[in-house]
Amino acid sequence: MSETVEKLYEILKKIEPDTQIKLEDLKPETNIKNDLGLNSIGFLYLVIGVEKEFCITMRNASLNELETLGQVVEYIEENA
């Protein structure tokens, strides 16, 4: 498990403290909306958390392309 995924999990726990998702459940193919159950507001909180944690700015055009956890990790690693 990468450090980036661990940090994403901590951000997710802040957004959804009652989530039943466990760290070991997070895979690159995990869908942000379908598997994690994040609606548009939850996704916005995820983006804000990622920007703060990794000191990056996520561009609006790129946000539409992020559907899976693997895509988010790749974006972070390319832009952090």
PDB file of N, CA, C and O in Angstrom, chain B, residues numbered from 101:
ATOM      1  N   MET B 101       0.858  -1.178   0.000  1.00  0.00           N
ATOM      2  CA  MET B 101       0.000   0.000   0.000  1.00  0.00           C
ATOM      3  C   MET B 101       0.902   1.239   0.000  1.00  0.00           C
ATOM      4  O   MET B 101       1.812   1.359   0.821  1.00  0.00           O
ATOM      5  N   SER B 102       0.636   2.145  -0.925  1.00  0.00           N
ATOM      6  CA  SER B 102       1.487   3.328  -1.026  1.00  0.00           C
ATOM      7  C   SER B 102       1.099   4.373   0.022  1.00  0.00           C
ATOM      8  O   SER B 102      -0.010   4.366   0.555  1.00  0.00           O
ATOM      9  N   GLU B 103       2.020   5.244   0.291  1.00  0.00           N
ATOM     10  CA  GLU B 103       1.782   6.322   1.247  1.00  0.00           C
ATOM     11  C   GLU B 103       0.670   7.240   0.737  1.00  0.00           C
ATOM     12  O   GLU B 103      -0.116   7.764   1.526  1.00  0.00           O
ATOM     13  N   THR B 104       0.604   7.433  -0.576  1.00  0.00           N
ATOM     14  CA  THR B 104      -0.441   8.271  -1.172  1.00  0.00           C
ATOM     15  C   THR B 104      -1.818   7.679  -0.886  1.00  0.00           C
ATOM     16  O   THR B 104      -2.738   8.409  -0.517  1.00  0.00           O
ATOM     17  N   VAL B 105      -1.971   6.370  -1.051  1.00  0.00           N
ATOM     18  CA  VAL B 105      -3.260   5.718  -0.786  1.00  0.00           C
ATOM     19  C   VAL B 105      -3.614   5.832   0.690  1.00  0.00           C
ATOM     20  O   VAL B 105      -4.774   6.061   1.035  1.00  0.00           O
ATOM     21  N   GLU B 106      -2.637   5.675   1.551  1.00  0.00           N
ATOM     22  CA  GLU B 106      -2.886   5.802   2.989  1.00  0.00           C
ATOM     23  C   GLU B 106      -3.381   7.207   3.338  1.00  0.00           C
ATOM     24  O   GLU B 106      -4.296   7.363   4.146  1.00  0.00           O
ATOM     25  N   LYS B 107      -2.778   8.221   2.731  1.00  0.00           N
ATOM     26  CA  LYS B 107      -3.216   9.594   2.974  1.00  0.00           C
ATOM     27  C   LYS B 107      -4.617   9.829   2.415  1.00  0.00           C
ATOM     28  O   LYS B 107      -5.425  10.519   3.036  1.00  0.00           O
ATOM     29  N   LEU B 108      -4.908   9.257   1.242  1.00  0.00           N
ATOM     30  CA  LEU B 108      -6.251   9.369   0.668  1.00  0.00           C
ATOM     31  C   LEU B 108      -7.279   8.718   1.585  1.00  0.00           C
ATOM     32  O   LEU B 108      -8.385   9.233   1.752  1.00  0.00           O
ATOM     33  N   TYR B 109      -6.916   7.605   2.168  1.00  0.00           N
ATOM     34  CA  TYR B 109      -7.822   6.921   3.090  1.00  0.00           C
ATOM     35  C   TYR B 109      -8.130   7.816   4.296  1.00  0.00           C
ATOM     36  O   TYR B 109      -9.277   7.892   4.737  1.00  0.00           O
ATOM     37  N   GLU B 110      -7.121   8.480   4.818  1.00  0.00           N
ATOM     38  CA  GLU B 110      -7.328   9.383   5.952  1.00  0.00           C
ATOM     39  C   GLU B 110      -8.246  10.544   5.562  1.00  0.00           C
ATOM     40  O   GLU B 110      -9.087  10.964   6.357  1.00  0.00           O
ATOM     41  N   ILE B 111      -8.089  11.057   4.352  1.00  0.00           N
ATOM     42  CA  ILE B 111      -8.974  12.119   3.865  1.00  0.00           C
ATOM     43  C   ILE B 111     -10.401  11.581   3.765  1.00  0.00           C
ATOM     44  O   ILE B 111     -11.348  12.249   4.182  1.00  0.00           O
ATOM     45  N   LEU B 112     -10.557  10.378   3.214  1.00  0.00           N
ATOM     46  CA  LEU B 112     -11.883   9.768   3.087  1.00  0.00           C
ATOM     47  C   LEU B 112     -12.542   9.566   4.446  1.00  0.00           C
ATOM     48  O   LEU B 112     -13.747   9.774   4.586  1.00  0.00           O
ATOM     49  N   LYS B 113     -11.766   9.165   5.444  1.00  0.00           N
ATOM     50  CA  LYS B 113     -12.309   8.953   6.789  1.00  0.00           C
ATOM     51  C   LYS B 113     -12.814  10.270   7.395  1.00  0.00           C
ATOM     52  O   LYS B 113     -13.763  10.269   8.180  1.00  0.00           O
ATOM     53  N   LYS B 114     -12.181  11.388   7.030  1.00  0.00           N
ATOM     54  CA  LYS B 114     -12.643  12.683   7.517  1.00  0.00           C
ATOM     55  C   LYS B 114     -13.951  13.080   6.831  1.00  0.00           C
ATOM     56  O   LYS B 114     -14.825  13.685   7.453  1.00  0.00           O
ATOM     57  N   ILE B 115     -14.080  12.737   5.551  1.00  0.00           N
ATOM     58  CA  ILE B 115     -15.286  13.069   4.796  1.00  0.00           C
ATOM     59  C   ILE B 115     -16.455  12.196   5.235  1.00  0.00           C
ATOM     60  O   ILE B 115     -17.561  12.689   5.456  1.00  0.00           O
ATOM     61  N   GLU B 116     -16.203  10.903   5.359  1.00  0.00           N
ATOM     62  CA  GLU B 116     -17.231   9.917   5.715  1.00  0.00           C
ATOM     63  C   GLU B 116     -16.761   9.130   6.942  1.00  0.00           C
ATOM     64  O   GLU B 116     -16.295   7.999   6.798  1.00  0.00           O
ATOM     65  N   PRO B 117     -16.873   9.699   8.135  1.00  0.00           N
ATOM     66  CA  PRO B 117     -16.355   9.016   9.334  1.00  0.00           C
ATOM     67  C   PRO B 117     -17.002   7.655   9.608  1.00  0.00           C
ATOM     68  O   PRO B 117     -16.396   6.806  10.262  1.00  0.00           O
ATOM     69  N   ASP B 118     -18.212   7.442   9.120  1.00  0.00           N
ATOM     70  CA  ASP B 118     -18.907   6.172   9.367  1.00  0.00           C
ATOM     71  C   ASP B 118     -18.742   5.161   8.237  1.00  0.00           C
ATOM     72  O   ASP B 118     -19.429   4.140   8.204  1.00  0.00           O
ATOM     73  N   THR B 119     -17.835   5.446   7.317  1.00  0.00           N
ATOM     74  CA  THR B 119     -17.668   4.559   6.169  1.00  0.00           C
ATOM     75  C   THR B 119     -17.265   3.148   6.602  1.00  0.00           C
ATOM     76  O   THR B 119     -16.537   2.963   7.578  1.00  0.00           O
ATOM     77  N   GLN B 120     -17.746   2.183   5.868  1.00  0.00           N
ATOM     78  CA  GLN B 120     -17.387   0.787   6.128  1.00  0.00           C
ATOM     79  C   GLN B 120     -16.178   0.358   5.299  1.00  0.00           C
ATOM     80  O   GLN B 120     -15.708  -0.772   5.427  1.00  0.00           O
ATOM     81  N   ILE B 121     -15.674   1.253   4.451  1.00  0.00           N
ATOM     82  CA  ILE B 121     -14.510   0.967   3.613  1.00  0.00           C
ATOM     83  C   ILE B 121     -13.274   0.866   4.499  1.00  0.00           C
ATOM     84  O   ILE B 121     -13.060   1.691   5.388  1.00  0.00           O
ATOM     85  N   LYS B 122     -12.477  -0.145   4.245  1.00  0.00           N
ATOM     86  CA  LYS B 122     -11.221  -0.334   4.974  1.00  0.00           C
ATOM     87  C   LYS B 122     -10.063  -0.024   4.035  1.00  0.00           C
ATOM     88  O   LYS B 122     -10.204  -0.097   2.814  1.00  0.00           O
ATOM     89  N   LEU B 123      -8.937   0.318   4.606  1.00  0.00           N
ATOM     90  CA  LEU B 123      -7.757   0.656   3.816  1.00  0.00           C
ATOM     91  C   LEU B 123      -7.421  -0.448   2.830  1.00  0.00           C
ATOM     92  O   LEU B 123      -7.098  -0.174   1.675  1.00  0.00           O
ATOM     93  N   GLU B 124      -7.495  -1.691   3.278  1.00  0.00           N
ATOM     94  CA  GLU B 124      -7.140  -2.806   2.394  1.00  0.00           C
ATOM     95  C   GLU B 124      -8.147  -3.002   1.251  1.00  0.00           C
ATOM     96  O   GLU B 124      -7.860  -3.721   0.294  1.00  0.00           O
ATOM     97  N   ASP B 125      -9.324  -2.367   1.347  1.00  0.00           N
ATOM     98  CA  ASP B 125     -10.324  -2.439   0.278  1.00  0.00           C
ATOM     99  C   ASP B 125     -10.004  -1.498  -0.879  1.00  0.00           C
ATOM    100  O   ASP B 125     -10.546  -1.656  -1.973  1.00  0.00           O
ATOM    101  N   LEU B 126      -9.137  -0.529  -0.650  1.00  0.00           N
ATOM    102  CA  LEU B 126      -8.832   0.462  -1.671  1.00  0.00           C
ATOM    103  C   LEU B 126      -7.877  -0.109  -2.708  1.00  0.00           C
ATOM    104  O   LEU B 126      -6.748  -0.486  -2.397  1.00  0.00           O
ATOM    105  N   LYS B 127      -8.345  -0.161  -3.923  1.00  0.00           N
ATOM    106  CA  LYS B 127      -7.581  -0.687  -5.056  1.00  0.00           C
ATOM    107  C   LYS B 127      -7.539   0.386  -6.142  1.00  0.00           C
ATOM    108  O   LYS B 127      -8.362   1.301  -6.126  1.00  0.00           O
ATOM    109  N   PRO B 128      -6.605   0.294  -7.081  1.00  0.00           N
ATOM    110  CA  PRO B 128      -6.556   1.285  -8.165  1.00  0.00           C
ATOM    111  C   PRO B 128      -7.875   1.394  -8.940  1.00  0.00           C
ATOM    112  O   PRO B 128      -8.228   2.474  -9.414  1.00  0.00           O
ATOM    113  N   GLU B 129      -8.592   0.294  -9.065  1.00  0.00           N
ATOM    114  CA  GLU B 129      -9.837   0.302  -9.840  1.00  0.00           C
ATOM    115  C   GLU B 129     -11.059   0.721  -9.013  1.00  0.00           C
ATOM    116  O   GLU B 129     -12.173   0.742  -9.538  1.00  0.00           O
ATOM    117  N   THR B 130     -10.871   1.054  -7.740  1.00  0.00           N
ATOM    118  CA  THR B 130     -11.975   1.496  -6.893  1.00  0.00           C
ATOM    119  C   THR B 130     -12.588   2.762  -7.469  1.00  0.00           C
ATOM    120  O   THR B 130     -11.900   3.769  -7.637  1.00  0.00           O
ATOM    121  N   ASN B 131     -13.881   2.713  -7.773  1.00  0.00           N
ATOM    122  CA  ASN B 131     -14.584   3.859  -8.337  1.00  0.00           C
ATOM    123  C   ASN B 131     -14.970   4.816  -7.215  1.00  0.00           C
ATOM    124  O   ASN B 131     -15.542   4.407  -6.205  1.00  0.00           O
ATOM    125  N   ILE B 132     -14.653   6.080  -7.404  1.00  0.00           N
ATOM    126  CA  ILE B 132     -14.862   7.082  -6.360  1.00  0.00           C
ATOM    127  C   ILE B 132     -16.339   7.229  -6.013  1.00  0.00           C
ATOM    128  O   ILE B 132     -16.700   7.288  -4.838  1.00  0.00           O
ATOM    129  N   LYS B 133     -17.184   7.288  -7.026  1.00  0.00           N
ATOM    130  CA  LYS B 133     -18.610   7.498  -6.768  1.00  0.00           C
ATOM    131  C   LYS B 133     -19.327   6.190  -6.438  1.00  0.00           C
ATOM    132  O   LYS B 133     -20.062   6.120  -5.453  1.00  0.00           O
ATOM    133  N   ASN B 134     -19.122   5.166  -7.245  1.00  0.00           N
ATOM    134  CA  ASN B 134     -19.865   3.922  -7.057  1.00  0.00           C
ATOM    135  C   ASN B 134     -19.386   3.096  -5.866  1.00  0.00           C
ATOM    136  O   ASN B 134     -20.198   2.607  -5.081  1.00  0.00           O
ATOM    137  N   ASP B 135     -18.071   2.940  -5.732  1.00  0.00           N
ATOM    138  CA  ASP B 135     -17.528   2.080  -4.674  1.00  0.00           C
ATOM    139  C   ASP B 135     -17.363   2.807  -3.335  1.00  0.00           C
ATOM    140  O   ASP B 135     -17.578   2.225  -2.272  1.00  0.00           O
ATOM    141  N   LEU B 136     -16.981   4.081  -3.404  1.00  0.00           N
ATOM    142  CA  LEU B 136     -16.779   4.841  -2.168  1.00  0.00           C
ATOM    143  C   LEU B 136     -18.041   5.587  -1.750  1.00  0.00           C
ATOM    144  O   LEU B 136     -18.145   6.059  -0.617  1.00  0.00           O
ATOM    145  N   GLY B 137     -18.997   5.692  -2.668  1.00  0.00           N
ATOM    146  CA  GLY B 137     -20.272   6.324  -2.352  1.00  0.00           C
ATOM    147  C   GLY B 137     -20.213   7.833  -2.207  1.00  0.00           C
ATOM    148  O   GLY B 137     -21.073   8.431  -1.560  1.00  0.00           O
ATOM    149  N   LEU B 138     -19.194   8.461  -2.809  1.00  0.00           N
ATOM    150  CA  LEU B 138     -19.092   9.915  -2.703  1.00  0.00           C
ATOM    151  C   LEU B 138     -19.998  10.582  -3.732  1.00  0.00           C
ATOM    152  O   LEU B 138     -19.933  10.273  -4.922  1.00  0.00           O
ATOM    153  N   ASN B 139     -20.837  11.492  -3.269  1.00  0.00           N
ATOM    154  CA  ASN B 139     -21.633  12.290  -4.187  1.00  0.00           C
ATOM    155  C   ASN B 139     -20.788  13.490  -4.612  1.00  0.00           C
ATOM    156  O   ASN B 139     -19.599  13.542  -4.297  1.00  0.00           O
ATOM    157  N   SER B 140     -21.372  14.446  -5.314  1.00  0.00           N
ATOM    158  CA  SER B 140     -20.589  15.572  -5.818  1.00  0.00           C
ATOM    159  C   SER B 140     -19.999  16.421  -4.683  1.00  0.00           C
ATOM    160  O   SER B 140     -18.891  16.943  -4.809  1.00  0.00           O
ATOM    161  N   ILE B 141     -20.731  16.556  -3.591  1.00  0.00           N
ATOM    162  CA  ILE B 141     -20.204  17.310  -2.441  1.00  0.00           C
ATOM    163  C   ILE B 141     -19.048  16.534  -1.796  1.00  0.00           C
ATOM    164  O   ILE B 141     -18.024  17.123  -1.451  1.00  0.00           O
ATOM    165  N   GLY B 142     -19.208  15.234  -1.636  1.00  0.00           N
ATOM    166  CA  GLY B 142     -18.138  14.411  -1.088  1.00  0.00           C
ATOM    167  C   GLY B 142     -16.896  14.458  -1.951  1.00  0.00           C
ATOM    168  O   GLY B 142     -15.775  14.496  -1.444  1.00  0.00           O
ATOM    169  N   PHE B 143     -17.103  14.454  -3.279  1.00  0.00           N
ATOM    170  CA  PHE B 143     -15.971  14.534  -4.202  1.00  0.00           C
ATOM    171  C   PHE B 143     -15.275  15.884  -4.050  1.00  0.00           C
ATOM    172  O   PHE B 143     -14.046  15.956  -4.088  1.00  0.00           O
ATOM    173  N   LEU B 144     -16.047  16.944  -3.879  1.00  0.00           N
ATOM    174  CA  LEU B 144     -15.473  18.268  -3.673  1.00  0.00           C
ATOM    175  C   LEU B 144     -14.625  18.290  -2.405  1.00  0.00           C
ATOM    176  O   LEU B 144     -13.528  18.849  -2.401  1.00  0.00           O
ATOM    177  N   TYR B 145     -15.126  17.688  -1.334  1.00  0.00           N
ATOM    178  CA  TYR B 145     -14.338  17.598  -0.091  1.00  0.00           C
ATOM    179  C   TYR B 145     -13.067  16.768  -0.294  1.00  0.00           C
ATOM    180  O   TYR B 145     -12.025  17.067   0.288  1.00  0.00           O
ATOM    181  N   LEU B 146     -13.159  15.738  -1.113  1.00  0.00           N
ATOM    182  CA  LEU B 146     -11.972  14.935  -1.425  1.00  0.00           C
ATOM    183  C   LEU B 146     -10.939  15.798  -2.141  1.00  0.00           C
ATOM    184  O   LEU B 146      -9.755  15.762  -1.804  1.00  0.00           O
ATOM    185  N   VAL B 147     -11.380  16.563  -3.118  1.00  0.00           N
ATOM    186  CA  VAL B 147     -10.480  17.445  -3.866  1.00  0.00           C
ATOM    187  C   VAL B 147      -9.821  18.451  -2.924  1.00  0.00           C
ATOM    188  O   VAL B 147      -8.609  18.662  -2.986  1.00  0.00           O
ATOM    189  N   ILE B 148     -10.611  19.065  -2.061  1.00  0.00           N
ATOM    190  CA  ILE B 148     -10.068  20.040  -1.112  1.00  0.00           C
ATOM    191  C   ILE B 148      -9.044  19.376  -0.190  1.00  0.00           C
ATOM    192  O   ILE B 148      -7.985  19.942   0.081  1.00  0.00           O
ATOM    193  N   GLY B 149      -9.366  18.178   0.288  1.00  0.00           N
ATOM    194  CA  GLY B 149      -8.440  17.445   1.147  1.00  0.00           C
ATOM    195  C   GLY B 149      -7.148  17.096   0.440  1.00  0.00           C
ATOM    196  O   GLY B 149      -6.067  17.201   1.020  1.00  0.00           O
ATOM    197  N   VAL B 150      -7.258  16.679  -0.821  1.00  0.00           N
ATOM    198  CA  VAL B 150      -6.066  16.340  -1.613  1.00  0.00           C
ATOM    199  C   VAL B 150      -5.209  17.587  -1.828  1.00  0.00           C
ATOM    200  O   VAL B 150      -3.987  17.538  -1.689  1.00  0.00           O
ATOM    201  N   GLU B 151      -5.852  18.694  -2.164  1.00  0.00           N
ATOM    202  CA  GLU B 151      -5.097  19.927  -2.394  1.00  0.00           C
ATOM    203  C   GLU B 151      -4.340  20.358  -1.148  1.00  0.00           C
ATOM    204  O   GLU B 151      -3.185  20.776  -1.232  1.00  0.00           O
ATOM    205  N   LYS B 152      -4.984  20.260   0.004  1.00  0.00           N
ATOM    206  CA  LYS B 152      -4.323  20.648   1.263  1.00  0.00           C
ATOM    207  C   LYS B 152      -3.213  19.674   1.643  1.00  0.00           C
ATOM    208  O   LYS B 152      -2.111  20.091   2.000  1.00  0.00           O
ATOM    209  N   GLU B 153      -3.504  18.380   1.566  1.00  0.00           N
ATOM    210  CA  GLU B 153      -2.548  17.354   2.005  1.00  0.00           C
ATOM    211  C   GLU B 153      -1.307  17.298   1.121  1.00  0.00           C
ATOM    212  O   GLU B 153      -0.195  17.117   1.617  1.00  0.00           O
ATOM    213  N   PHE B 154      -1.500  17.453  -0.194  1.00  0.00           N
ATOM    214  CA  PHE B 154      -0.393  17.273  -1.124  1.00  0.00           C
ATOM    215  C   PHE B 154       0.129  18.590  -1.707  1.00  0.00           C
ATOM    216  O   PHE B 154       1.016  18.586  -2.561  1.00  0.00           O
ATOM    217  N   CYS B 155      -0.427  19.722  -1.240  1.00  0.00           N
ATOM    218  CA  CYS B 155       0.014  21.050  -1.686  1.00  0.00           C
ATOM    219  C   CYS B 155      -0.007  21.182  -3.208  1.00  0.00           C
ATOM    220  O   CYS B 155       0.963  21.628  -3.821  1.00  0.00           O
ATOM    221  N   ILE B 156      -1.135  20.783  -3.803  1.00  0.00           N
ATOM    222  CA  ILE B 156      -1.311  20.903  -5.242  1.00  0.00           C
ATOM    223  C   ILE B 156      -2.645  21.584  -5.511  1.00  0.00           C
ATOM    224  O   ILE B 156      -3.501  21.667  -4.630  1.00  0.00           O
ATOM    225  N   THR B 157      -2.811  22.070  -6.737  1.00  0.00           N
ATOM    226  CA  THR B 157      -4.085  22.615  -7.186  1.00  0.00           C
ATOM    227  C   THR B 157      -4.607  21.690  -8.270  1.00  0.00           C
ATOM    228  O   THR B 157      -3.926  21.432  -9.263  1.00  0.00           O
ATOM    229  N   MET B 158      -5.803  21.200  -8.075  1.00  0.00           N
ATOM    230  CA  MET B 158      -6.397  20.297  -9.054  1.00  0.00           C
ATOM    231  C   MET B 158      -7.228  21.134 -10.022  1.00  0.00           C
ATOM    232  O   MET B 158      -8.147  21.843  -9.611  1.00  0.00           O
ATOM    233  N   ARG B 159      -6.898  21.047 -11.308  1.00  0.00           N
ATOM    234  CA  ARG B 159      -7.581  21.833 -12.337  1.00  0.00           C
ATOM    235  C   ARG B 159      -8.965  21.246 -12.629  1.00  0.00           C
ATOM    236  O   ARG B 159      -9.145  20.028 -12.643  1.00  0.00           O
ATOM    237  N   ASN B 160      -9.929  22.127 -12.859  1.00  0.00           N
ATOM    238  CA  ASN B 160     -11.304  21.702 -13.126  1.00  0.00           C
ATOM    239  C   ASN B 160     -11.411  20.736 -14.290  1.00  0.00           C
ATOM    240  O   ASN B 160     -12.175  19.773 -14.217  1.00  0.00           O
ATOM    241  N   ALA B 161     -10.663  20.967 -15.366  1.00  0.00           N
ATOM    242  CA  ALA B 161     -10.725  20.091 -16.530  1.00  0.00           C
ATOM    243  C   ALA B 161     -10.281  18.680 -16.165  1.00  0.00           C
ATOM    244  O   ALA B 161     -10.827  17.704 -16.680  1.00  0.00           O
ATOM    245  N   SER B 162      -9.312  18.570 -15.297  1.00  0.00           N
ATOM    246  CA  SER B 162      -8.801  17.267 -14.894  1.00  0.00           C
ATOM    247  C   SER B 162      -9.772  16.528 -13.985  1.00  0.00           C
ATOM    248  O   SER B 162      -9.809  15.298 -13.993  1.00  0.00           O
ATOM    249  N   LEU B 163     -10.553  17.254 -13.206  1.00  0.00           N
ATOM    250  CA  LEU B 163     -11.456  16.632 -12.239  1.00  0.00           C
ATOM    251  C   LEU B 163     -12.488  15.739 -12.918  1.00  0.00           C
ATOM    252  O   LEU B 163     -12.871  14.707 -12.367  1.00  0.00           O
ATOM    253  N   ASN B 164     -12.939  16.124 -14.102  1.00  0.00           N
ATOM    254  CA  ASN B 164     -13.941  15.328 -14.820  1.00  0.00           C
ATOM    255  C   ASN B 164     -13.401  13.972 -15.256  1.00  0.00           C
ATOM    256  O   ASN B 164     -14.171  13.044 -15.506  1.00  0.00           O
ATOM    257  N   GLU B 165     -12.093  13.858 -15.346  1.00  0.00           N
ATOM    258  CA  GLU B 165     -11.466  12.615 -15.800  1.00  0.00           C
ATOM    259  C   GLU B 165     -11.169  11.647 -14.648  1.00  0.00           C
ATOM    260  O   GLU B 165     -10.843  10.485 -14.892  1.00  0.00           O
ATOM    261  N   LEU B 166     -11.277  12.103 -13.421  1.00  0.00           N
ATOM    262  CA  LEU B 166     -10.928  11.276 -12.274  1.00  0.00           C
ATOM    263  C   LEU B 166     -12.130  10.460 -11.815  1.00  0.00           C
ATOM    264  O   LEU B 166     -13.040  10.978 -11.167  1.00  0.00           O
ATOM    265  N   GLU B 167     -12.117   9.194 -12.158  1.00  0.00           N
ATOM    266  CA  GLU B 167     -13.211   8.304 -11.781  1.00  0.00           C
ATOM    267  C   GLU B 167     -12.780   7.226 -10.794  1.00  0.00           C
ATOM    268  O   GLU B 167     -13.592   6.754  -9.998  1.00  0.00           O
ATOM    269  N   THR B 168     -11.508   6.835 -10.840  1.00  0.00           N
ATOM    270  CA  THR B 168     -11.036   5.760  -9.979  1.00  0.00           C
ATOM    271  C   THR B 168      -9.955   6.263  -9.028  1.00  0.00           C
ATOM    272  O   THR B 168      -9.341   7.307  -9.245  1.00  0.00           O
ATOM    273  N   LEU B 169      -9.747   5.499  -7.986  1.00  0.00           N
ATOM    274  CA  LEU B 169      -8.715   5.828  -7.017  1.00  0.00           C
ATOM    275  C   LEU B 169      -7.336   5.840  -7.683  1.00  0.00           C
ATOM    276  O   LEU B 169      -6.499   6.685  -7.365  1.00  0.00           O
ATOM    277  N   GLY B 170      -7.104   4.917  -8.592  1.00  0.00           N
ATOM    278  CA  GLY B 170      -5.834   4.855  -9.310  1.00  0.00           C
ATOM    279  C   GLY B 170      -5.571   6.121 -10.103  1.00  0.00           C
ATOM    280  O   GLY B 170      -4.433   6.588 -10.162  1.00  0.00           O
ATOM    281  N   GLN B 171      -6.613   6.688 -10.717  1.00  0.00           N
ATOM    282  CA  GLN B 171      -6.461   7.926 -11.464  1.00  0.00           C
ATOM    283  C   GLN B 171      -6.126   9.089 -10.537  1.00  0.00           C
ATOM    284  O   GLN B 171      -5.328   9.956 -10.893  1.00  0.00           O
ATOM    285  N   VAL B 172      -6.724   9.114  -9.361  1.00  0.00           N
ATOM    286  CA  VAL B 172      -6.434  10.161  -8.383  1.00  0.00           C
ATOM    287  C   VAL B 172      -4.979  10.042  -7.917  1.00  0.00           C
ATOM    288  O   VAL B 172      -4.266  11.043  -7.845  1.00  0.00           O
ATOM    289  N   VAL B 173      -4.546   8.831  -7.604  1.00  0.00           N
ATOM    290  CA  VAL B 173      -3.160   8.609  -7.160  1.00  0.00           C
ATOM    291  C   VAL B 173      -2.192   9.049  -8.260  1.00  0.00           C
ATOM    292  O   VAL B 173      -1.201   9.725  -7.983  1.00  0.00           O
ATOM    293  N   GLU B 174      -2.477   8.668  -9.494  1.00  0.00           N
ATOM    294  CA  GLU B 174      -1.613   9.036 -10.622  1.00  0.00           C
ATOM    295  C   GLU B 174      -1.552  10.560 -10.769  1.00  0.00           C
ATOM    296  O   GLU B 174      -0.478  11.118 -10.992  1.00  0.00           O
ATOM    297  N   TYR B 175      -2.692  11.228 -10.646  1.00  0.00           N
ATOM    298  CA  TYR B 175      -2.739  12.677 -10.742  1.00  0.00           C
ATOM    299  C   TYR B 175      -1.881  13.319  -9.652  1.00  0.00           C
ATOM    300  O   TYR B 175      -1.104  14.237  -9.915  1.00  0.00           O
ATOM    301  N   ILE B 176      -2.035  12.826  -8.442  1.00  0.00           N
ATOM    302  CA  ILE B 176      -1.262  13.366  -7.310  1.00  0.00           C
ATOM    303  C   ILE B 176       0.225  13.180  -7.556  1.00  0.00           C
ATOM    304  O   ILE B 176       1.006  14.118  -7.393  1.00  0.00           O
ATOM    305  N   GLU B 177       0.618  11.983  -7.944  1.00  0.00           N
ATOM    306  CA  GLU B 177       2.039  11.692  -8.128  1.00  0.00           C
ATOM    307  C   GLU B 177       2.653  12.477  -9.283  1.00  0.00           C
ATOM    308  O   GLU B 177       3.847  12.777  -9.257  1.00  0.00           O
ATOM    309  N   GLU B 178       1.856  12.812 -10.295  1.00  0.00           N
ATOM    310  CA  GLU B 178       2.360  13.606 -11.413  1.00  0.00           C
ATOM    311  C   GLU B 178       2.422  15.087 -11.091  1.00  0.00           C
ATOM    312  O   GLU B 178       3.199  15.819 -11.705  1.00  0.00           O
ATOM    313  N   ASN B 179       1.618  15.544 -10.136  1.00  0.00           N
ATOM    314  CA  ASN B 179       1.507  16.978  -9.889  1.00  0.00           C
ATOM    315  C   ASN B 179       2.033  17.443  -8.524  1.00  0.00           C
ATOM    316  O   ASN B 179       2.104  18.646  -8.271  1.00  0.00           O
ATOM    317  N   ALA B 180       2.392  16.526  -7.667  1.00  0.00           N
ATOM    318  CA  ALA B 180       2.864  16.930  -6.337  1.00  0.00           C
ATOM    319  C   ALA B 180       4.348  17.249  -6.364  1.00  0.00           C
ATOM    320  O   ALA B 180       4.922  17.608  -5.335  1.00  0.00           O
TER     321      ALA B 180
END
